[in-house]
């Protein structure tokens, strides 16, 4: 098993027994780090109070069921790999949990807003036109500091939507304290952050699939 640097926890570089090995971690070493990251998942509420992970996921699922029952919309946003996860979860929620979802992946809309207004507005601008009270916004950002994600969260807050954030890296990142539910992991690389976020989102999706009869 790999040894993790005691000064920085599971997000630190792996300390190998072979000091001369100038290669990356083995597969088992890498999976051990991911396991520790997920075990160290930090869930908090809007007030910054720590939540038990299982209870937070139950609350998230209940809020999603409520949105579905009230014919509300779950919006998912992110950049790069986080955008791919947003689209993936949007499709899975719609198909497997019968939730009405929306993502902003239309290239005409994205490029029009980015070119004519600002890339920082690519999510916030369309959200202003469509998000309603009791809708849900799931904001995914490895750094937690992407300006377009931060602006979208602010729009959702003003609209009275329920907000869930997923972030990593710096524990003091911008969106970590902006959601009604906030999930943060001490991952220091994008690969580890994205892998961990995918696990969180799939767990939520699996909980939602259990709420349907077909």
Secondary structure, DSSP 4 states (H G I P E B T S, - for coil): -PEEPTTTGGGSPEE-S-TT--S---HHHHHHHHHHHHHT-EEEETT--EE-HHHHHHHHHHHHHHHHHTT--EEEE-STHHHHHHHHHHHHHHHHH---EEE---HHHHHHHHHHT-GGGTTHHHHHHH--TT-EEEEE-SSS--HHHHHHHHHHHHHT-EEEEEE-SSTT-GGGGTSSEEEE----SHHHHHHHHHHHHHHHHHHHHTT---
